[in-house]
């Protein structure tokens, strides 16, 4: 339920912030350091109407979670949940629109496009 999700999110945030402190040398060079990544996993087939999976050899239901973290402040900038078939590249293009001068964006090659 929504309360459990919120509780787990807050718990994760607290642990994450204690584990990683701001990085002073990098914060002198950039206004923000934005890290974007995703994870995907299969769901039971009964969830296929809500979260489309890749099908074929995989499940008919799947989910992808996108997370963007700002390293200097220790804040999460964006969290998105979508079908398991959603594109990192397309999502990355949307998030690129929010970049400001002086910010560093770190992503893996799945977000790359020409």
Rosetta blueprint (number, residue, H / E / L):
1 X L
2 X H
3 X H
4 X H
5 X H
6 X H
7 X H
8 X H
9 X H
10 X H
11 X H
12 X H
13 X H
14 X H
15 X H
16 X H
17 X H
18 X H
19 X H
20 X L
21 X L
22 X L
23 X L
24 X H
25 X H
26 X H
27 X H
28 X L
29 X L
30 X L
31 X L
32 X E
33 X E
34 X E
35 X E
36 X E
37 X E
38 X E
39 X E
40 X E
41 X E
42 X E
43 X E
44 X L
45 X H
46 X H
47 X H
48 X L
49 X L
50 X L
51 X L
52 X E
53 X L
54 X L
55 X L
56 X L
57 X L
58 X L
59 X L
60 X L
61 X E
62 X E
63 X E
64 X E
65 X E
66 X E
67 X E
68 X E
69 X E
70 X E
71 X L
72 X L
73 X L
74 X L
75 X E
76 X E
77 X E
78 X E
79 X E
80 X E
81 X E
82 X E
83 X E
84 X L
85 X L
86 X L
87 X L
88 X H
89 X H
90 X H
91 X H
92 X H
93 X H
94 X H
95 X H
96 X H
97 X L
98 X L
99 X L
100 X L
101 X L
102 X L
103 X E
104 X E
105 X E
106 X E
107 X L
108 X L
109 X H
110 X H
111 X H
112 X L
113 X L
114 X L
